[in-house]
Amino acid sequence: MKKNKNINYKIFPDKNGRFGKFGGRFVAETLMPLLLKVEEEYKKAKNSKKFKSKLKYYFESYIGRPSPLYLAERLSSKLNGAKLYLKRDELNHTGAHKINNCVGQILLAMQMGKQRIVAETGAGQHGLATATVCALFNLNCVIYMGEVDIKRQAPNVFKMKLLGAQIQPVKSGRATLKDAMNEALRDWVSNVKDTFYVIGTAAGPHPYPMMVRDFQSVIGDEAKKQILKYEKRLPNYLVACIGGGSNALGLFYSFLNDYDVKILGVEAGGEGVNSKKHAASLAKGKPGFLHGNYTYLLQDPNGQINDAHSISAGLDYPGIGPEHSWLKEIGRVKYVSATDKEALSAFKLCSKLEGIIPALEPSHALAYLIKNSKKFSKKDIIIMNMCGRGDKDIFAISDKLGVKV
Amino acid sequence: MNIMINRIEKTFEKLKADGDKALVSFITAGDPNMEKSEQILCDLPKYGVDIIEVGIPFSDPMADGPTIQKSSNRAISAGSNLSKTLKIINKFRRVNSKTPIVLMGYFNPIFQFGLEKFFNSCKKIGVDGIIVVDLPPEENELINVYTKRYGVHNIRLITPTTDKKRLRKILKFTSGFLYYVSITGITGTKKPSVLEVKKAVSRIKANTNLPVVVGFGIDNYKQAAALNKISDGCVIGSAIIKIIESYKEYSKSKISKKIEDFLIKFSKDNK
């Protein structure tokens, strides 16, 4: 990885919101002034002691940070003796990493005087986290969610309603995450004056990919401190699953300039990346423009966006955050995939061996490690982001396994 | 860009000389299918349409309301795409060399087609201008060289959220005419306030000599008449698409007749 040693990864995006050629701001004029305003306010917040101390307060006392870094010994025994540490963001309030970003963005929205929050959600984790923080701060909350996802994530839908959020079912397209994001953007265009759009992943127009990454990078900052404390050295590998890519960037960002740390991003391989049903935009997509940024997309030769497929609603997205597209092209991160089936086995294995029921999303990351266990040795230390817990998935999974709950 | 004179300038000059305003209409290429769409396109000038915006179908039209989303989906299902869009415009040009055609769409289909190839085709076929909805002036450099090289007008949207500073930035990259989006929202959903539009259009006109047309949410004569007093024309989009949607199973000449009924009444009341 010598060729990467001259790059300072921490200075991106540039002032135009570009990570190399990826990213940017590709939105209708109506949204541009607001995006510029969000960027300006975010810069202010980033340097404000008051904002930072507020963020720290809610991270610690509301979310429950720092999340533990846990040595999963029984799983390690399945990885040729490599030490597998799980960064336990599934223990956060609301059960996933998503809330880190929600607290950050909603504090910013309040600083900008916005009273109404809209968000898209796939697995429901981002919607749930947004609804939770809106309840906390007494803000109106509208969640756009595909009809297909509403069915496969019923527990989260119920919780969001309980928290006072209004759920807007999305019927267009294949009625999943991409379509929910279209509708949330349309809502935002129509209500720019009083509304803030809390994007849940490190995608969308600048400054969102940067902002989401920054709020999530608390994961990697903590993990770095923790591993140095436990092992007195940096890990050999980082691994995380990728849909839009926010949990992965959250873990990776702190280590990007540690050139000896190998980094793996695991995309959702669905029924196989060589089938038509997967969500592996980096493996099988082509750069293009969607949802405000230039990035790898699953699309046909005419530039129409293809539907993604994954057993995991949270990874079921035909695009990916622009920073990942860039990290792929310059070779800093290696992107791989795991199928629905492999993820399901890893899900079961983790539950049995560690007493941790993982979400289907991080089960993909674990599945890749298990599948490639021979590549690791006793000398290796691996940190995997356990970015969500599996409570939300048990109904969908029991269905797959033919068990009635 | 003053040296560039094409059908757009000529049309506005003629309208001005006649004391008339532009009736701009929008259809999606290939809605409800290629054959019917071609017929509608060829007939629109006969019904008093001065400028035609032809939508390039896209799977994820972020700035459009349900009517145009469905229209785009019908077109894609009927096999429409950018190269077929150019084909029907080519056929249109065989029967009509006067009416300006403006292609309107999202950046991804154009980018995947190839920018050089696209703008070159526009010039060859006789596309007079383009509106790329999701390409703000900040990203304009991606197409700037091509619009200039091939003499295709780069028409831009101005919205109620555009302030003075941005207005100047937008004007720097615009030619042909300006499209004022009369509402903060997506196409065909809210109704514009004439008073607000008046303020905005006079603000724009104080900064440019380019014609300004008003669109988004206009579907009746009264509204258009009121807006025409302050602008250089109106865009009728979703209202025509709704007619196509309602009568999509009809023969091409019957759909065209329905549009005629609507537009003839429109023009009469308006002029």
Interface residues (C-beta under 8 A of the other chain):
Chain A: N16 G24 R25 F26 V27 A28 E29 T30 L31 M32 P33 L34 S172 G173 K178 N182 L185 R186 V189 S190 N191 V192 K193 K286 G288 F289 L290 H291 G292 L297 Q299 P301 N302 G303 Q304 I305
Chain B: P57 F58 S59 D60 M62 A63 G65 Q69 I76 N81 L82 S83 Y106 F107 N108 P109 I110 F111 Q112 F113 V133 D134 L135 P136 E138 E139 R156 L157 I158 T159 P160 T161 T162 D163 R166 I170 V181 T184 G185 I186 T189 K190
